[in-house]
Amino acid sequence: MIFKFPSNKTLAKIAVYGAIFSVSSVAYMQFRIKDQIRNQKYFREAMSELRKNPGAIKLLGEPIRESGFELAGTKNWFKGGKIEQFEISVKGSKDKGTIFFDSDKTDEGWILKKLELEVKAHPDKRFLVKANS
């Protein structure tokens, strides 16, 4: 039996379909991981505290919505039961900004330690939204 090597056209189709499958899989996994993070208590609590803070409402305007966060890079740190400097992009009717929060995991669950807001109108300042000792 003689093996016939596939044509370049067939190999190109295989490469294109493989690339589409790979990119789609990565995008789906990233979506699922971000969705799971959005449903975690530390994330929901940080957004809840921001939405009920009068100063944040004055700076951003209502409604305040989350507009994304990064999974890769050095922005968000998860270290053995601690979250340090997690960044979430937020936007309101008046301005856009970023919240930064730290959280600790205890036996009772996640405790929000610190929540800060940085808005585009004041890029050199961070406003303290919440701090626990």
Secondary structure by P-SEA (a helix, b strand, c coil): cccccccaaaaaaaaaaaaaaaaaaaaaaaaaaaaaaaacaaaaaaaaaaaacaaaaaacccccccccccccccccccccccccbbbbbbbcccccccccbbbbbccccccccbbbbbccccccccccccccc
